[in-house]
């Protein structure tokens, strides 16, 4: 039985933790998520799943790909509550960032969670959406 890979989009403000800092660090624990939907998405991630790393607020563009290296575990930054985090490693930078305008302009991406629930910081991406984002990133 083959293990199917799932795809995700993780959002981060570049003023807080830019793609370049993530690449320099070489790995990151995705801590501080305090939304139940986003937390549940973190918990659904499996080692090897791939996430689009998206700069939110400033820039609003997908910068590259991260891979889940350690599945969900208790978030050490949580003082109270049942919160989780996962560890990501950078996979690859996009040759060309994929802007929010590009995503909005693609008919194949019109149903993306990013466009329907823009505040959700960790969200699923379909295989078809993932393929289209990779295509757009090639220019």
C-alpha positions, 0 to 999 in steps of 0.5 A: 500500500503506497503512502499518499502525500498531502499538501498544505499552505502555511502562512507567516508574516515575513516581518516575523519569520521570512522564508530567507530566515527559514532557509538559513535556519534549516528547520523550524518548529511551527509553534504559536498556532492558536486557531482550532482549524489550523491546529487540526490541520497541523495534527493531520500532517504526516512526515513527508507532506509538503507545504507551500510557504506563504508570506502573509500581510506583507508581500502576499506571495508563495515563496517556496516549499517546506516539508514536514519532518516531525509530525504534531507534538505539544507546542512548547510555547503554549502556556495553556490549552491543547495546542500542537506544532510540527517541524518543517525543513525547507525543500526548495525556493520557487524560481519566481514567487507566486503572488496573491494576484497570480493565485486570484487570476488562475481559474484552477485556484479559484476554490483554494482555501486561501481565497475562501478563508484567508485568515486560516494560517495552516490550510489544506491544498489539493494536489491539483492546486499544488501542481498549479502553484508549482507551474506558476512558480516556474514563470 
